[in-house]
Amino acid sequence: MKSISFFNNKGGVGKTTLTENIAAYFALEKKQRVLIIDCDPQCNITQLVLGDIKTIDLYWPEKNNKEETKSKTILDVVDPILSGDADINSRIRPLRSSSNRFGVDLLPGHPRFSTFEDELSGSWAELPTGKAGGFRVTNWLRSYLRGLEEDYDIVFIDVSPSLGALNRSVLLCSDYFVVPLGADAFSVLGIRNISRWMSSWIDYYEVGLEQSDRLNPGGLEKYSIMTDISIKRGFIGFTLQQYIAKAKAGVRRPTKAYERILNDIPREIDTYLSSFVANNMATPHLGDVPNLYSLIPMAQSANAPIIALESKDGLVGSQFGQAARYRNIIGELAETIGERV
């Protein structure tokens, strides 16, 4: 089982749409056993996969007057930690794929999952002491995934654009990450932010491991704490959201304001993320993602991946061609990602 996070601390780059459609391709076209874990407190991918009615029923059940969800969410996984323990509730099981059109199982997010940041920050501060408690909390996601290894082929994790403790713990416990980019200056700055941020906490984590080994040799082994950090060589590429372009002599060209950014992105990737590159990556550019115009709200209304939209969902005229083109693009991206993981 492999785990992949789509991450950029710049929002609005189509991260969630890309995650759900690539996950759906792995499930529907490649016939893989796929799980999506929603670690974004905004819960966007939960709502996109389940739809409004099921989402409301999940978080606001009619016959439940308590502040509880009808089904279990990511918050239930870490509830023991929030209650003062260092372990997770590994018995929580995702919603089955039969409840959606994406063909994926889903561990729903929860708006109160953001409260977990405080616990993670406190445990992170304990790592230099070498004590097991801080490592156990920090490795919460790895502990949960360990219990699912026989159930899934691939896990996609949706995260917020934050450079905070929550995303740090998710990236630390992921095998790979993809960076979705837009053709704008802040996406380029996001590349630099990711590099500095990840390098800093990886170094910090490794210092804690060294201290633990010195003060309490073998003390982390019985908890299966991760000592080999996969994400150090886990960057498998970037996608580029279609830029604003003008047609000249029938050829689409980027506007002048974007030319420098488009030219700079490969150099920025090489400068700031080359140290994280996976061993089998030929080129970091996975591909370009087109502007989807009306297809996104249509897919949201149908609670379906764009790659599976049909005429019954409202596709008409040129939209069939747009959907087919996007399906091919997603297919190429997914196949390349599959090869790299």
N, C-alpha and C positions, 0 to 999 in steps of 0.2 A: 504494500500500500504506500502510495506517495501523496504528500500534501503540498498544495500550492497556494500561495497568497498573491493576490493582485493588489499592488500597493503603490501609491504615490501620495505624498502629503499635500499635493495640489488637487483640490476637488474639481468636479465638473469635467473630468476627462473620459467619462463613459466607463468607469471601472466596474460598476455593478452590472450594467447591461452586458459588458464583455464577459464578466465572470459567469453570469447565468446562461448566456448563449453558448459559451464554450463548454460549460458543464453539461448542458443539454445535448450538445453534439457528441460528447463522449458517451452519454447514456443512450441516446436514441440511434445514433449512427454507428458508433464503435462498439455498442452493446457492453459497455463497461458498467461495473457497479460503482455508482457515483454518490457521494455525499457532499452537500453544501452545509457549511457551518457559518451562521450569521453572527459575527463578532462585532458588528457595528451597532451601537445603541440606537441609531436611527431606524434600524430594522427594515431598510428599503428592500433588500433582496427577499426577506420573509414575505413582505406584502406583495412583491412582484410574482413570487412563486405560488403563494396561496390564494391571492386575490382578496378583494375587500371584504367579502362576506365571511370567508373562512378566517381572515385575520381578526375581524371584529369578534367572531365567535370564540377565537382562541384567547384573546386578551380581555374580553368583556362578556363572558358567558351569561346568558339571561338568568339562569337559576343559581348563580353564585354571587352572594353578596360580599364575599371576602375579596381581598386584593390578591387573587390567585388566578393563574391561567388554567384553562380547561385541559391543555396538554402541557407537557414539560418543555422548558426552554433552556437556553444556555445558562440562564441565571440559576436554574436548579442544579446544574453540574457543579457550580462553584459555591453553592449554598453552605456546605460544611465549612469552607474557608471563611465565608462571611460571618459564620457563627463562632469562629475562633479556632477551628481545626486547621491542619496543614494538608488535609487530603481532600479529594473531590468525591462527588457522588457518581461513581462509574456505572451505576445501574440505569442512568437516564438513556433512553433510546430515541433516536430521531423519528420524525414522522415519515411514513413509508411513501414511496414514489407513486403509489396508487391514488394519492390525494392531490396530484398535480399533473400538468401536461408536459412537464420538463423531463420526466423519467428519472428524477433524482430523489434520493432521500434528503430530508432537511432537518437540521437542528435549528429551530427558530431562535431569533435574537430576542432581546428584551430591553425596553428603554431604561430600566434600572441597572442594566449591566455596567453602566458607567460608574456606578458606586464601587465596583470592583477595583477601580484604579487606585484607591487609597490603600487597600490591602496589598496590592502588588508593589506599590511604592515602598511601603513599610518593609516588606519581605526583601525587596531589592537592596535596601540599606543594610540588611543583615548578611549579605553574601560575603563581604570581606572578613567576617568572623569565621567563615568556614563551616558554620553550623548547618545541619541538614534542613531545618525548618524553612529557612528562606529559599533554599533550592527547591524544596517540594512545592511550595506555593508558586514560585516562578515557573516551574515546569508543569503547571496544571493541565495545559492543553496536551502536552506530550503524554501525560498519564491517561488522559481520556482517549486519545487516539490509540494508545497501546491496546486498549480493550476492544477496539474495532478492527484490528488488523486482518482478521479472517473474514470480515463482512464486506469490505470495499476494496476496489482497485485503486481509486483515486479520490482525494478529498480536496475540495476547493473552499477556501476560507475568505469571506468578505469582511473587510475591515474599513474603518473610518479613515479620513485623511490625516489623522493626528500623529504627532511624534511623541506620544505619551507612553505611560507604563503598560497600558493594555495592549497596544500594538507591538510594543517591544516584546512582550511575552508571547504574542502570536507568531511574530517573525522568528523569534528564537526557537520556537518549537516546530517551525515549518521546514520542509525539505528544500523547497524552491520558492522563488518569487519572480513575478512578472511586473514590469513597470509600464502602465499605460500613460501615454503622454498626449498633450495637446500642443498645437503649434503656437505656443505663447511663451512669454518670458518667464512666467511663474512655474511652468512645467520644467523649464531648464533649471531654474533655481531649486526645484524639487529634487532633481538628480543630485545636486550638491548636498542638499540637506540630508537625503537618505544616506549618502556615503559617510558623511561626518557622524551622523547619529548612530548608524549601525557599527561603524568602526569603534566608536566610543564605548558602547555597551558590550560589545563582544570582548574588548580588552578587559573591561571591568569584570565580566562574568568569568573570564579565564583566570584573573587574579584570585577570585573567590575559590575557584577549583583548586588552584595551587595551595592556597591557605588551608583548605579543607584537607587536602592530601598530607600537608605538613603536620597539622594539629591532630587530625583524626583519620589516619590512613584507612582506607576502605570503608569509611563511615557512610558514604553516599551510595555504595553498591547495593545495599539491601533495599533501597528505595528506587533503584533503576534510574537514578538521576543522569541526565544527558551530559556526557563529558566530551563527546565528539560533536561539534556544532556544524550540522549539515549546511546551514544557511550561509556559512562562510564561503562556500563555493556553490551557492544556490541560485545565482542570477541567470535566468534562462532567456532573457531578452526583453525588448520593449515593443510596444505598439504605438502607432502615431495616428491620432484622430485626424480625419481629413481637414486640411487647411482651407481657409478662404481663398478662392482662386478666381481669376478672370480668364475668359477665353480670348485668345489672340490667334487669328488665322486658324481657328478650329482646334487649337491646342490650349489646354488648361494650364495656366501658369500661376504660381503663388504671387500674391500682391507684394509689392516692394517691402512693405513693413514686416513681412514674414520670411523673406528670403534669407536674412542673416540667421534667424532662429533655425530654419530648416537645415541650413548648412552647418550650424554649430552643434546640433544635437549629437551626431555621431562622435564628434570630438569630445563633447561633454561626457558621453557614456564611456568612452575609452579612458578618459582622465579620471573619472570619479567612481566608476563601477567595474572597471576591468579586474580589480582584485577579488571581486565576488563572482566572477564568471565561472559557470559550470564547465567541467572538463571537456564535454563533447559539444560545445557550442561553436558553430562555424562562423556565424555572424549574429550580432545582437539584435538586428532589426527583424522582428517577427513578421511585420507587415503593417499596412495602413488600414484603418477602419473608416468606412465612408460615413458621411452625414446621412442619417436614416430618415430625416424629415417626419412624415406622417406614420411611419412604421412603428415607432416607439409607443406613441399613445394607443395605437391599434393593438399592439402586443400586450400593453398593460390592461386594456379593456378585456381582452380575450384571456388574460392570465396564461399566456403561452409564450414560448421562445419565438423570436422572430424567424428562426430557421424552420419553424413548424407551422407558420401562418398559412391559412387556406382561404378560399373564397367565402366559406361560411363565417370567417372572422372579419370579413369586410374588404378583403383584397379586391381591387378593381383596376382595370387598365394597366398603366405603366407600373403600378405597385407590384404586380407579379414579377416583372423584370428586376425591380429593386430588391425584392425579397430573395429571388434566385441568386442575384449577384452577391448579396450579403451572406447567403447560405454557403456559397463557394468560398468566400473570404474567410468565414468562420471555420469552414472545413480545413482550409490550408493552414490557418493558425493552429487549430487543434491538432492536426497531424504533426506539425513541427514541434509543438509542445510535447506531444506523446513521444516523439523520437528522443527529445532531450531529457525526459525524465525516465 
